């Protein structure tokens, strides 16, 4: 496999990550409407801490939060492409991708002091979070498979 093949896999992953982020946005929006749960500000708070950014008002905060959500999802899609470059495929890759994305959240957010450790939340909150990340990983995996199928080359 050449560097160009790895770059192509990464690029397909970015596009697949956009599709996965769109699916996660739909699932979380529907769930929030049904449950009355407000949108999480935690991802934006983490990015603010890392980047030393302070939005000036609620509108800027909402815009920044949306940018973080899409950037994070698209970026993790690139990782999905790298997993394919490493030779993983199908459901194994989707499971590995989900483990990396959700696992990183469980480590990074508490380390930045913007979220409590996973064991401090109730089962319902953890199940909801895992559900949305599973939607993301599955949609990203399906989109990646579709994009990868269009290019025939030996692995």
Secondary structure by P-SEA (a helix, b strand, c coil): ccaaaaaaaaaaaaaaaaaaaaaaaaaaaaaaaaacccccaaaaaaaaaaaccccccaaaaaaaaaaaaaaaaaaaaaaaaaaaaaccccaaaaaaaaaaaaaaaaccccccccccccccccaaaaaaaaaaaaaaaaaaaaaaaaaaaaccccc
